């Protein structure tokens, strides 16, 4: 009984104000990532003044701190807790593709709280989702996060050599969730991101062309009142021609445009802590 009460207490903790406090501490003490965030923001928003950049960087860390606490809460949330925590917009787009009884891809980014977005998606669809993820080097953290991600029946595919498995998921009518905002040169194609040359994964474009499946953007964003809102959008139109390479690049760019638009609307909620432009501008992080 005490354990149940403790879990309910943890789930109902105010993650936003506590997370902002945690984020402020991270901003002060995590000098390495603070420097990366500032470099990224200066690169992406050259028009902003130094004071504006500093304020945005602090809000980035506050969002990150909030996300960390929410993910810890997610580990003991029930389906009802998740459904109560989020509000869905664009449900019709998900219902339409789901009613077609064939596989489809949901794309998202490290924006807002993507982990809760994944769990909410399986609750909304009332079916498991297969998510594509990168394996963490820390085995303890990997096991903890894997347990959180799979507790409602979801499956995790790890990126390395998983294209064939992703194809099978779609051809068997499954739902594939992929975060598309990070890629290294060996895995990606060159695209334009925030007006700068970057790389992005062509896996979604390849799967969409190969399996002829819809690609639905969906983002789990934090609103000013601290509530989480899920926004689903119409399927991204895929170009199909006789030039596969050109189609992959063009379709990957279209997907990137969707992600960039959402980041520009909520710049403090994206995970600027990673060296996004390292492949083409290594001097940015020296």
Secondary structure, DSSP 8 states (H G I E B T S, - for coil): -HHHHHHHHHHTS-HHHHHHHHHHHHHHH-HHHHHHHHHHHHHH-TTS-HHHHHHHHHHHHHHHHHHHHHHHHHTT--HHHHHHHEEEE-HHHHHHHHHTTS-EEEEE-SBS-HHHHHHHHHHHHTS--EEEE---S-HHHHHHHHHHHHTTS-EEEESTT-HHHHHHHHHTT-EEEEE-S---TTTEEEEEETTEEEEEE-HHHHHHHHHT--EEEEEEEE-TTS-EEEEEEEE------S-HHHHHHHHHHHHHHHHHHHHHHTGGGB-TTS-TTTTT-GGGG-
